[in-house]
Amino acid sequence: MKKDPIKYLLIIGMVVTAALLVGQWSDFQDRRKAPVIKEETTLSAPMQELVATTEVAPSDDDIPTVEAAAPTVQSQTQQLISVETDTLSLKIDTQGGDIVYAALPLHYAVLNEPDNPFVLLNQTANHTYVAQSGLVGTHGTDKSGQRPIFATAATHYALSQGDDTLIVDLVYQQGSVGITKRFTFTRGSYVVDLRYLIDNRSDANWHANLYAQLKRDSQPVITDVGIGLNPYLGAALTTADEKYRKVDFEEMAETRGGVKVDVDGGWVALVQHYFISAWIPASDTRNSFNLRKANTNDMYFAGFTTPALTVAPGSQGEIAAQFYAGPKDVDTLEGLAPYLDLTVDYGWLWWIAKPLFAFLQWIYGFIGNWGWSIIVLTIIIKAIFFPLSAASYKSMAKMRKLGPLMQDLKERYGDDRQKMSAELMKMYKKEKVNPMGGCLPILIQMPVFIALYWVLMESVELRHTPFLGWIDDLSVKDPYFILPILMGATMFVQFRLNPTPPDPTQAKVMQMMPIVMTFMFMWFPAGLVLYWVANNAISIVQQYVITKQIENADTAK
């Protein structure tokens, strides 16, 4: 008997798939069980030590090099000041004026725990993720081993009821030059306006460049998004050649001198699933971006430096940028800077996914429930593709009718694969059946459904969003695995409606698929599983109706 290579390839594929699932399961369990360490935000280096001089030594890698900075002299006390608005809870270190903590009161770390906001930025003994900014260059206040310590009028600022903006000023005196580092917060916004105000009372020109950067270690984010689903964690920026370029920690470490790009305007961000932080310089200047790894430790920098600002003697000047720390909201990011909305990463099918998400938002505007909106969107898409689906189901129904004839050929020519293939082709030609007719229509639809899959995967709108009674969060797994079991059951019914593959190995693979997929989907976000259940259920109804129509037509003949 001649050996069938396809059979053995399928068996090998099943073994490899099983091994990958075990590996992914192990990795997923490690990520889910990673310890969550709640720590207090600390001051910058040296850790937890108050100082009374600017001679505090941060890492030599922290400050970008432009030109030698002028020496600065000022005696202040380093401390953390807190800022509270309706959308942000920040801590700013008076040394350097860096944002060393950012929590989002409207987004909880844990469902139904409003007193436990989601923390995006933090600086602790075990984790560093901060937003730095300063002045470098000829008269810059920041240089390697030295950063200014600002004075401030208060240690706590809060957006008052009825006010739409909150201004926090940090002041520093550099000889005859007064420097104010101003943070402006707006009600309902995750955008912080950063502005350096320079009052040059000296008798010479004052020159400096603004730099701003995100500083982070490579510590992974604890996620609960399913086996094999690893949302991107790393930096991103826009360039003249690429609207959205991802630069992960590995690329930063491996690129000698870091990734350097000059862009008109531009932005740089650190991305982690539903949330991002981003620095956005002025759009009318050509800015130098640099993404790099520290020389001596596990620390990464993603930032930019602006052209030098010159302030004439006896005059004032300013230089500004925006900082965003919040959810990946498409509409907000789209309005902040060109292509910043692409950090809501739909992959290469973004051109399909963006209209799909806009349509989903529109449906939600009427329904007011994201779960039912997903179901309605799936129904509409299936209706649009019904002519293609009908052609596919008709082809499958005809193949199903040929099942007895195919079984007969298998019994007669089972040992002669070449003869059996020839007889099958004769049968297909006689019965006017295209064995690939059921595949092509499905392949045409696949990009749309893959794009919708990534829309649901990336949408922060699903986070902590309830659907039905037992599902209180569409962004995490179904707590009772009801949706995954329904998904597996609908997939099983679908396979039963399809013609049985003539090869027994293929048939066994098809029988195993619902079980394997059910196991995988048990830990997928409920919103994704809901989409697959709806898609499968609608497909079953369509396929059943079309198959019955064909069978009834044959009976009438």
C-alpha positions in Angstrom: 0.0 0.0 0.0 1.4 3.4 -1.0 2.0 5.8 1.9 0.1 9.0 1.9 2.5 11.9 2.8 -0.5 14.3 3.5 -1.6 12.0 6.3 1.7 12.1 8.0 2.0 15.9 7.5 -1.3 16.3 9.3 -0.2 14.1 12.1 3.0 16.0 12.5 1.0 19.3 12.4 -1.3 18.0 15.2 1.7 17.1 17.4 3.4 20.5 16.8 0.1 22.3 17.5 -0.3 20.4 20.8 3.3 21.2 21.8 2.7 24.9 21.0 -0.5 24.9 23.0 1.3 23.4 26.0 4.1 26.0 25.7 1.6 28.9 25.3 -0.4 27.6 28.3 2.7 27.6 30.5 3.7 31.1 29.4 0.1 32.3 29.9 0.0 30.9 33.4 3.3 32.6 34.3 2.0 35.9 33.0 -1.3 35.6 34.9 0.4 34.6 38.2 3.1 37.2 38.1 3.2 38.9 41.5 1.5 42.3 41.7 3.7 44.5 43.9 2.0 47.6 45.3 4.7 50.0 46.1 4.9 53.7 46.9 6.3 56.0 44.3 9.8 57.0 45.2 11.9 60.0 44.4 14.5 59.8 41.6 18.1 58.6 42.3 19.4 58.2 44.9 16.2 56.3 45.9 14.1 57.6 48.8 16.7 60.2 49.8 15.8 63.9 50.1 18.5 66.2 49.0 19.3 70.0 49.3 21.4 70.5 46.2 21.2 70.0 42.5 24.2 67.7 42.6 22.0 64.6 42.5 23.3 61.9 40.2 20.8 60.2 37.9 22.1 57.7 35.4 24.5 59.2 32.8 22.1 57.7 30.2 19.2 59.8 31.3 20.0 63.2 29.7 20.4 63.5 25.9 23.6 65.2 24.8 23.3 68.3 22.6 25.9 70.8 23.8 27.6 71.4 27.2 25.1 72.7 29.6 25.8 75.8 31.7 26.4 75.2 35.4 23.4 75.8 37.6 23.3 76.7 41.3 20.2 76.6 43.5 19.3 75.2 46.9 15.9 73.6 47.2 14.5 70.5 48.7 13.6 67.6 46.5 10.1 66.3 47.0 7.0 64.9 45.2 4.0 67.1 44.5 0.6 65.6 43.8 -1.8 66.7 41.1 -5.4 65.6 41.0 -7.9 66.1 38.2 -11.1 64.2 37.1 -9.0 62.0 34.7 -5.5 62.0 36.1 -3.7 61.5 39.4 -0.1 62.5 39.1 3.1 62.8 41.1 5.8 65.2 39.9 9.3 65.1 41.2 10.6 68.6 41.8 14.1 67.3 40.8 13.9 67.7 37.1 10.1 68.2 37.1 9.5 64.6 35.9 6.1 62.9 36.1 7.0 59.8 38.1 3.5 58.5 38.7 0.3 58.6 36.7 -2.9 56.8 37.6 -6.3 57.0 35.8 -9.2 57.4 38.2 -11.8 56.6 35.5 -10.1 53.3 34.7 -9.9 50.9 37.6 -7.0 48.4 38.1 -9.6 45.8 39.2 -13.3 45.7 38.2 -15.6 47.5 40.6 -12.8 48.9 42.7 -13.0 52.7 42.2 -10.5 53.4 45.0 -7.9 51.4 43.1 -7.2 53.3 39.9 -5.2 51.8 37.0 -1.6 52.9 37.4 0.2 53.6 34.1 3.4 55.4 35.2 5.3 54.6 38.4 8.7 54.7 39.9 9.3 52.1 42.6 12.2 50.0 43.8 11.3 47.2 41.4 9.8 49.1 38.4 10.5 52.3 36.5 8.2 53.9 34.0 8.3 57.8 34.0 8.0 60.8 31.7 11.0 63.0 31.8 11.6 66.4 30.3 14.1 69.2 30.6 16.4 71.7 28.9 19.7 70.8 27.3 22.2 72.6 25.2 24.3 75.8 25.8 22.2 77.1 28.7 20.3 73.9 29.5 19.5 73.1 33.1 19.9 69.4 32.7 23.1 67.5 32.1 24.7 64.2 33.0 24.8 63.9 36.8 22.9 67.2 37.4 19.3 68.2 37.2 17.6 71.3 38.6 15.4 71.2 41.7 12.4 73.4 41.2 10.5 75.4 43.7 6.7 75.2 43.9 4.0 77.1 45.8 2.3 74.0 47.1 2.8 70.2 47.5 -0.8 69.4 46.4 -2.8 70.7 43.5 -6.4 69.7 42.6 -8.8 70.8 39.9 -11.5 72.7 41.7 -15.2 72.1 41.1 -16.3 74.4 38.3 -12.8 75.0 36.9 -11.9 73.7 33.5 -8.1 74.1 33.8 -5.4 73.7 36.4 -2.0 75.3 36.2 1.0 73.9 38.1 4.1 76.0 38.0 7.6 74.9 38.9 10.1 77.7 39.1 13.9 77.8 38.9 16.4 80.7 38.9 19.4 80.2 36.6 21.5 83.3 37.4 19.6 86.2 35.8 17.3 83.9 33.9 14.0 82.9 35.4 12.7 79.5 34.2 9.1 78.3 34.8 8.1 74.8 34.0 4.4 75.0 33.6 2.0 72.0 33.5 -1.6 72.8 32.3 -4.4 70.2 32.9 -7.8 70.3 31.3 -11.0 68.8 32.7 -12.0 65.6 30.9 -8.6 65.3 29.2 -5.7 63.0 29.5 -3.4 65.6 27.8 -0.9 67.5 29.8 0.4 70.7 28.2 4.1 71.2 29.1 5.5 74.7 28.6 8.9 76.2 29.5 8.6 80.0 30.1 12.0 81.7 29.9 12.5 85.2 31.3 16.0 86.3 30.2 17.1 89.3 32.3 20.7 88.7 31.5 22.8 90.8 29.0 23.4 87.8 26.7 21.4 85.6 24.4 20.0 82.4 26.1 20.0 79.1 24.1 18.6 75.7 25.0 16.8 72.7 23.5 13.7 71.0 25.0 14.0 67.3 25.4 11.2 64.9 26.5 11.3 61.2 26.9 9.7 58.1 28.3 11.9 56.0 30.5 11.0 52.4 31.2 12.4 49.1 32.1 11.5 46.0 30.2 9.3 44.5 32.9 6.3 42.9 31.2 2.7 44.0 31.8 0.5 41.4 33.5 -2.3 40.6 31.1 -5.3 38.3 31.0 -6.1 38.2 27.3 -5.8 34.6 26.4 -3.4 31.8 25.4 -1.2 32.9 22.6 -2.4 36.5 22.6 0.4 38.8 23.6 -0.4 42.5 23.1 2.5 44.6 21.9 4.6 46.2 24.6 7.2 48.7 23.4 7.8 52.0 21.7 6.3 53.4 18.6 6.7 56.6 16.5 5.9 58.0 13.1 8.5 58.7 10.4 8.6 60.1 6.9 8.6 56.6 5.5 6.3 54.8 8.0 3.1 56.2 9.4 3.4 53.8 12.4 6.7 52.2 13.3 7.0 49.9 16.2 10.4 49.7 17.9 10.5 47.0 20.7 12.9 46.8 23.5 15.0 44.2 21.7 15.5 46.4 18.6 16.5 49.3 20.9 19.1 47.1 22.6 20.5 45.7 19.3 20.7 49.0 17.4 24.1 50.6 18.0 23.5 54.2 19.0 19.7 53.7 19.1 17.1 54.3 16.5 17.4 57.9 15.4 14.9 59.8 13.2 14.3 63.5 12.3 10.7 64.3 11.7 8.6 67.5 11.2 6.3 67.4 14.2 6.0 63.7 15.0 5.3 61.9 18.3 6.8 59.0 20.3 4.9 56.6 22.5 5.1 53.6 24.7 2.3 51.1 24.0 0.8 48.5 26.3 -2.5 46.9 25.2 -5.3 49.3 26.1 -3.1 52.3 27.3 -0.3 54.5 26.0 1.9 57.3 27.1 3.1 59.7 24.4 5.2 62.8 24.0 4.0 65.1 21.2 6.3 68.1 20.2 5.2 71.1 18.3 4.1 70.3 14.8 5.9 73.3 13.2 9.5 72.3 14.2 11.8 69.5 12.9 12.5 67.3 15.9 15.1 64.7 16.5 13.8 61.4 17.9 15.9 58.8 19.6 14.9 55.4 21.0 17.7 53.6 22.8 18.8 51.3 25.7 20.9 52.5 28.6 24.5 51.4 28.5 24.6 49.9 32.0 21.2 48.7 33.0 17.7 47.4 31.9 16.4 50.9 31.1 15.0 52.1 27.8 14.4 55.7 26.5 12.0 56.9 23.8 12.1 60.6 23.3 12.8 63.7 21.2 14.9 66.9 21.3 13.6 70.1 19.7 15.7 72.7 17.8 17.4 75.3 20.1 15.3 78.1 21.5 17.0 81.5 21.5 15.8 84.2 23.9 17.3 87.7 23.5 18.5 89.7 26.5 15.6 91.4 28.3 13.0 89.4 26.6 10.8 86.3 27.1 10.4 83.1 25.2 8.7 79.7 25.5 8.9 76.2 24.2 6.2 73.6 24.5 5.1 70.0 24.0 2.2 67.8 25.0 2.1 64.7 27.1 -0.6 62.1 26.9 -1.2 59.3 29.4 -4.4 57.4 29.1 -6.5 54.9 27.2 -6.1 54.2 23.5 -9.1 56.2 22.4 -9.1 56.4 18.6 -10.9 59.7 18.3 -8.8 61.5 20.9 -5.5 60.2 19.6 -6.5 61.0 16.0 -7.0 64.7 17.0 -3.7 65.0 18.9 -1.3 64.2 16.1 -1.2 62.6 12.7 -1.2 58.8 12.8 -1.0 58.6 16.7 -4.4 56.7 16.5 -2.5 53.9 14.8 -1.2 52.9 18.2 -4.6 51.3 18.4 -2.9 48.5 16.5 -5.1 46.6 14.1 -2.2 45.2 12.2 -1.9 45.3 8.4 -5.7 45.2 8.1 -6.1 48.6 9.8 -7.7 50.0 6.6 -10.5 47.6 7.1 -10.5 47.6 10.9 -10.9 51.4 11.3 -14.2 51.6 9.4 -15.4 48.5 11.2 -14.7 50.1 14.6 -16.4 53.4 13.5 -19.4 51.3 12.5 -19.4 49.5 15.8 -19.3 52.8 17.7 -22.2 54.0 15.6 -24.2 50.9 16.5 -23.3 51.3 20.2 -24.7 54.9 20.0 -28.1 53.4 19.4 -27.9 50.2 21.5 -25.8 51.4 24.5 -24.4 47.9 25.1 -21.1 46.8 23.6 -22.0 43.1 23.8 -25.2 43.5 21.8 -23.4 45.9 19.5 -20.9 43.2 18.6 -23.7 40.8 17.8 -25.6 43.3 15.7 -22.4 44.2 13.8 -21.7 40.5 13.1 -25.3 40.0 11.8 -24.9 43.0 9.5 -21.6 41.8 8.1 -22.9 38.3 7.6 -25.9 39.8 5.8 -23.6 41.8 3.5 -21.6 38.7 2.6 -24.6 36.4 2.3 -24.3 36.0 -1.5 -20.7 34.8 -1.1 -21.7 32.6 1.9 -24.6 31.2 -0.1 -22.3 30.2 -3.0 -20.0 28.5 -0.5 -22.8 26.6 1.3 -24.3 25.5 -2.0 -21.0 24.0 -3.0 -20.7 22.3 0.4 -24.2 20.9 0.1 -23.4 19.5 -3.3 -20.3 17.9 -1.9 -22.3 16.5 0.9 -24.7 14.8 -1.6 -21.7 13.2 -3.2 -20.7 11.6 0.1 -22.0 8.1 -0.7 -20.4 8.1 -4.2 -17.1 9.2 -2.7 -17.3 6.5 -0.1 -17.9 4.0 -2.9 -14.8 5.2 -4.8 -12.8 4.9 -1.6 -13.8 1.3 -1.1 -13.1 0.4 -4.8 -9.8 2.4 -5.2 -8.7 3.1 -1.6 -5.3 1.4 -2.2 -4.6 3.2 -5.4 -4.4 6.9 -4.6 -3.7 7.9 -8.2 -6.7 6.0 -9.6 -9.0 7.3 -6.9 -7.9 10.9 -7.6 -8.6 10.4 -11.3 -12.1 8.9 -10.6 -12.9 11.7 -8.2 -12.1 14.3 -10.9 -14.4 12.5 -13.3 -17.1 12.5 -10.8 -16.7 16.2 -10.0 -16.9 17.0 -13.8 -19.9 14.8 -14.3 -21.8 16.3 -11.4 -20.6 19.8 -12.2 -19.1 20.3 -8.7 -16.1 22.4 -7.9 -14.4 20.9 -4.8 -12.8 24.4 -4.1 -16.1 26.2 -4.6 -16.8 26.2 -0.9 -13.4 27.7 0.0 -13.0 30.7 -2.2 -16.0 32.7 -0.9 -14.9 32.0 2.6 -11.3 33.2 1.8 -12.7 36.5 0.4 -14.5 37.2 3.6 -11.6 36.3 5.9 -9.9 39.7 5.9 -13.0 41.4 7.2 -13.5 38.9 10.0 -9.8 38.9 11.0 -10.0 42.8 11.1 -13.0 42.6 13.3 -11.2 40.2 15.5 -8.4 42.7 16.1 -10.9 45.6 16.6 -12.3 43.7 19.5 -8.9 42.7 20.8 -7.7 46.4 20.8 -10.8 48.2 21.9 -10.4 49.7 25.4 -14.2 50.3 25.3 -14.6 46.6 26.2 -12.5 46.8 29.3 -14.6 46.4 32.4 -17.7 46.5 30.2 -20.6 44.1 31.2 -22.8 42.1 28.9 -25.2 39.6 30.3 -25.7 38.6 34.0 -22.6 36.4 34.4 -20.3 38.4 32.2 -19.3 41.6 33.9 -16.2 42.3 31.8 -15.9 41.7 28.1 -12.2 42.2 28.1 -11.4 39.1 30.2 -12.4 35.4 30.1 -15.9 34.2 30.7 -15.8 33.2 34.4 -18.0 30.1 33.9 -16.7 29.3 30.4 -20.2 29.3 29.0 -19.3 31.3 25.8 -16.3 29.1 25.0 -18.4 25.9 25.3 -21.1 27.5 23.1 -18.4 28.4 20.6 -17.1 24.8 20.6 -20.7 23.5 20.2 -21.5 25.8 17.3 -18.2 24.8 15.6 -19.0 21.1 16.0 -22.5 21.7 14.4 -20.8 23.6 11.5 -18.5 20.7 10.8 -21.4 18.3 10.9 -23.1 20.3 8.2 -20.0 20.2 6.0 -19.2 17.2 3.9 -17.0 14.6 5.6 -13.4 14.6 4.2 -12.7 11.4 2.3 -9.4 11.0 4.2 -9.8 9.5 7.7 -6.9 11.5 9.1 -8.4 14.7 7.9 -11.8 13.7 9.3 -10.2 13.1 12.7 -8.5 16.5 12.6 -11.8 18.1 11.9 -13.4 16.3 14.7 -10.7 17.4 17.1 -10.8 21.1 16.1 -13.9 22.1 18.2 -12.3 20.5 21.3 -9.0 22.2 20.7 -10.6 25.6 19.9 -12.8 25.4 23.0 -9.8 24.8 25.2 -8.0 27.8 23.6 -11.0 30.1 23.8 -11.6 29.4 27.5 -9.1 32.1 28.3 -9.8 34.5 25.5 -11.6 37.8 26.3 -15.3 37.3 26.4 -15.9 39.9 23.8 -13.9 38.0 21.3 -15.6 34.7 22.1 -19.0 36.4 21.8 -18.1 37.5 18.3 -17.1 33.9 17.3 -20.3 32.5 18.8 -22.4 35.0 17.0 -20.6 34.4 13.7 -20.8 30.6 14.0 -24.5 30.7 15.0 -25.4 32.9 12.0 -23.4 30.7 9.7 -25.2 27.6 11.0 -28.6 29.2 10.3 -27.5 30.3 6.8 -26.0 27.0 5.9 -28.9 24.9 7.2 -31.5 27.0 5.3 -29.5 26.8 2.0 -28.8 23.1 2.4 -32.5 22.4 3.0 -33.4 24.5 -0.1 -31.1 22.4 -2.3 -32.4 19.1 -0.8 -36.0 20.1 -1.3 -35.3 21.2 -4.9 -33.7 17.7 -5.6 -36.7 16.0 -4.0 -39.2 18.0 -6.1 -37.4 16.8 -9.2 
